[in-house]
Structure formats: C-alpha cells, structure tokens
Amino acid sequence: MGILDYEWNKNIKLALTLRRDKFMNFYRLFILSIVIISGASAKGQVGSVPVKMPVMGKNDTIRVASTNENGEMIPWIPLDEVVIYGFRIFKSPAERAAFNRLRYNVMKVMPYALYAKRRYEQLERDLAVTAEKKEQKKLVKQCDKEIKEMFNREIKELTITQGQILTKLIDRELGRTTYDIIKETKGGVTAFLYQSVARVVGHNLKSTYSPQEDRDIESIITSSGFYQ
C-alpha cells in the first residue's frame, strides 16, 4: 500500500509539472502573440494615415527631396551658402584710393601665397614618407629651386609693400612665418641671413597675420573668390 501511494504521488507530481510547463509555454506564446498583433496594428495605423501630396503644376518637372510632416509631404532643396557683404562707405576720396591700392596689392600677391601653401604642404607630405636624409635634402633642394625660379621670374618685380603683404599672407595660409619655414627647411643660419637681407630692403620675414589688425586685407580676401 505504501508503494502504491508513493507511485500515485509521483505520477500526480509529474502530471502537475507537465501541466505547469504547458501552461507556461501557452502563456509565453500568448504574450508573444499579443506583442506581434499590437505591433502589426500600430504599423497598420501608421501606414493608414493619408499622406497629402503637394499640388503639381504642369511645369513642375524637377525632382526634389521631401519630408513627411504629420501626413503632409513638404518638398525642399538644399541651398548654397550666401554671404552678404556690407557696402563700405569711405570717409574721403583719399581713403577710397588707399583701399583700392591695398586691394590691388593683395590681389597681386595672393596667388603666390596660395602657391607657397600648396608647394610647402606637398613638401611636408613628401618628407613624411621619406626616411633617408639624403632623399629628404633632395626634396628640400627641389622645392627651394622651384620657389627661386618663381622668384626670379615674377616675385622679384614686387614692390616693397607687396612683399610685406606677401609675408603676411604666407603666415595666414601656412600658420607659420616665412622665417620659420626657412629655418625648418634650410636651418637657422640661412634663416638669419635671409632675414638680414630682407630687412635691408624693407621686409620682415617674421611678419605675422592678424585678422583683426589686418581686417581690410581679410575683407578683400574673403570677397575675392579665391576660395570658391
């Protein structure tokens, strides 16, 4: 009798365990079904919102982007930046003439500053991937030769004022003075000699550029179109 009671209780526990497992599986399946049905319902509701399209004219043939704003499709196109410059009023004809001379000088030397920037940046890239000292000296010598050729061909015709502006613009474009560039590539002694010669003819290779102090030059450059 005791054995029968034990087997009976064991079977009851097993049956209860199986029923509990089936109930938990059914519960999980029920919850999962609710989630799926709710998600599908919500998606159906979102998709069922009517979208109001803009009225098209007979000449509306250009495709543009659009944004769904609460059921209304709003077309849009990106616009280029528009820079508006104020019209400068000069105090006197002499001030206008001085500004026009400055503008002429800046426009004259700006291409040389941009050339120096591109050429020096190219030199830095070449030196960065060249480990041999001999090859590095060859690259510096080639760069120096190209700049000297340009100097003998064009830059030597610049006036003292134009040369002063050029040294400022080199600092503006490269973030370092002409003196620093010569010192890095040719050494301190050569830089000192170049500076000494420059000072004799009224130049200063250590001239720096300040957008605040040189605001007239800055306004001329930003409105010149060099960076478009």
Sequence and secondary structure as in RCSB ss.txt:
>XXXX:A:sequence
MGILDYEWNKNIKLALTLRRDKFMNFYRLFILSIVIISGASAKGQVGSVPVKMPVMGKNDTIRVASTNENGEMIP
WIPLDEVVIYGFRIFKSPAERAAFNRLRYNVMKVMPYALYAKRRYEQLERDLAVTAEKKEQKKLVKQCDKEIKEM
FNREIKELTITQGQILTKLIDRELGRTTYDIIKETKGGVTAFLYQSVARVVGHNLKSTYSPQEDRDIESIITSSG
FYQ
>XXXX:A:secstr
 HHHHHHHHHHHHHHHHHHHHHHHHHHHHHHHHHHHHHHHHHHHHHHTS  B     TT     EEEEETTEEEE
E              SSHHHHHHHHHHHHHHHHHHHHHHHHHHHHHHHHHHHHT   HHHHHHHHHHHHHHHHHH
HHHTGGG  HHHHHHHHHHHHHHHSS HHHHHHHHH HHHHHHHHHHHHHTT  TT    TTTTHHHHHHHHTTT
TT 
